[in-house]
Amino acid sequence: MNKLQEAIARHKIDLIIAQEPYIKDNVIKGIPQNWRRWTSVNGKAALISPSSQKVTSLTPLDNMVAIKIQMNQRPCTIISAYSSPLEDIEPILQDTVEALNGELPHRSGSEWPPHQLEVQ
């Protein structure tokens, strides 16, 4: 077990929100293969779940990925967004607001293309 897996177990972490994960050959390095992961279209933002978190919808955008899960029988939207320090932050903030308001197109679990479901 590596240090990340030890920390996940010790702190009982269910979800990791990451920016600029190290991806090589379509694999997020350092993450066990059995962990679920979702990435933005450009791979700069990611959500990683070491547990079998049930996701009800997915919204992958260029610099952002949003998932919707159930927490205490209520929907909860989790967002990982990346904004380069060299670019205007307004577009990503607008995408984030639209995702929270449910205004962005999203896909239910049965509609996800395999490359959007998880990085393998």
C-alpha positions as CSV (number, residue, x, y, z in Angstrom):
1,M,0.0,0.0,0.0
2,N,1.5,3.4,-1.0
3,K,1.3,6.6,1.0
4,L,-1.8,7.9,-0.8
5,Q,-3.7,4.7,-0.1
6,E,-2.6,4.8,3.5
7,A,-3.8,8.4,3.9
8,I,-7.2,7.6,2.2
9,A,-7.8,4.7,4.6
10,R,-6.6,6.6,7.7
11,H,-8.7,9.7,7.0
12,K,-11.7,7.9,5.5
13,I,-11.6,10.0,2.3
14,D,-14.3,9.2,-0.3
15,L,-13.4,11.6,-3.1
16,I,-10.3,13.4,-4.3
17,I,-10.6,16.6,-6.3
18,A,-7.4,17.1,-8.4
19,Q,-6.0,19.6,-10.8
20,E,-3.3,18.8,-13.3
21,P,-3.0,15.1,-12.4
22,Y,0.0,13.3,-14.1
23,I,-1.5,11.4,-17.0
24,K,0.6,9.2,-19.2
25,D,-0.9,6.9,-21.8
26,N,-4.4,7.8,-20.7
27,V,-3.7,6.6,-17.1
28,I,-3.6,8.9,-14.1
29,K,-0.3,7.8,-12.5
30,G,-0.1,6.8,-8.8
31,I,-3.8,5.9,-8.7
32,P,-4.8,2.2,-8.2
33,Q,-6.6,0.9,-11.3
34,N,-9.7,-0.1,-9.3
35,W,-10.4,3.5,-8.2
36,R,-13.0,5.4,-10.3
37,R,-11.9,8.5,-12.0
38,W,-13.4,11.2,-14.2
39,T,-11.5,13.9,-16.0
40,S,-12.2,17.1,-17.9
41,V,-11.8,16.9,-21.6
42,N,-8.3,18.4,-21.5
43,G,-7.3,16.3,-18.5
44,K,-6.5,19.3,-16.3
45,A,-9.3,18.7,-13.7
46,A,-10.1,15.3,-12.2
47,L,-12.3,13.6,-9.6
48,I,-11.1,10.4,-8.1
49,S,-13.0,8.0,-5.9
50,P,-11.4,5.1,-4.1
51,S,-14.8,3.9,-3.1
52,S,-17.7,2.7,-5.3
53,Q,-19.4,6.1,-5.3
54,K,-22.6,5.9,-7.3
55,V,-22.6,8.8,-9.8
56,T,-26.0,9.8,-11.4
57,S,-24.7,12.3,-13.9
58,L,-21.5,13.6,-15.5
59,T,-20.7,16.9,-17.1
60,P,-17.2,16.9,-18.7
61,L,-16.1,20.3,-20.1
62,D,-12.7,21.4,-21.4
63,N,-11.4,22.7,-18.0
64,M,-14.0,21.2,-15.6
65,V,-15.6,18.0,-14.7
66,A,-18.8,17.8,-12.5
67,I,-20.5,14.7,-11.1
68,K,-23.7,14.4,-9.3
69,I,-24.0,11.9,-6.4
70,Q,-26.5,11.1,-3.7
71,M,-25.7,12.1,-0.2
72,N,-28.3,11.4,2.6
73,Q,-31.0,10.9,-0.1
74,R,-30.2,14.3,-1.7
75,P,-28.4,15.2,-4.9
76,C,-24.9,16.7,-4.4
77,T,-22.9,18.2,-7.3
78,I,-19.1,17.9,-7.0
79,I,-16.9,20.0,-9.3
80,S,-13.2,19.9,-10.2
81,A,-12.2,22.9,-12.3
82,Y,-8.9,24.2,-13.6
83,S,-8.0,27.8,-14.4
84,S,-4.6,28.6,-15.8
85,P,-3.0,31.6,-14.1
86,L,-2.4,32.9,-17.6
87,E,-6.0,32.9,-18.6
88,D,-9.1,34.8,-17.7
89,I,-11.0,33.1,-14.8
90,E,-14.4,34.3,-15.8
91,P,-15.3,31.5,-18.3
92,I,-14.5,28.8,-15.8
93,L,-16.5,30.6,-13.1
94,Q,-19.4,30.9,-15.5
95,D,-19.2,27.2,-16.3
96,T,-19.1,26.4,-12.5
97,V,-22.2,28.5,-11.8
98,E,-24.1,26.9,-14.7
99,A,-23.1,23.4,-13.5
100,L,-24.3,24.2,-10.0
101,N,-27.6,25.6,-11.4
102,G,-28.0,22.5,-13.6
103,E,-27.8,24.6,-16.8
104,L,-25.0,22.7,-18.5
105,P,-25.8,19.6,-20.6
106,H,-25.0,16.4,-18.7
107,R,-25.1,12.7,-19.3
108,S,-26.7,10.1,-17.2
109,G,-24.7,7.0,-16.4
110,S,-26.0,5.0,-19.3
111,E,-25.0,7.7,-21.8
112,W,-21.3,8.0,-20.9
113,P,-18.8,7.2,-23.6
114,P,-16.1,4.9,-22.1
115,H,-13.4,7.6,-22.4
116,Q,-15.5,10.0,-20.3
117,L,-16.4,7.4,-17.7
118,E,-13.0,6.8,-16.4
119,V,-9.4,7.3,-17.6
120,Q,-8.1,3.8,-18.0
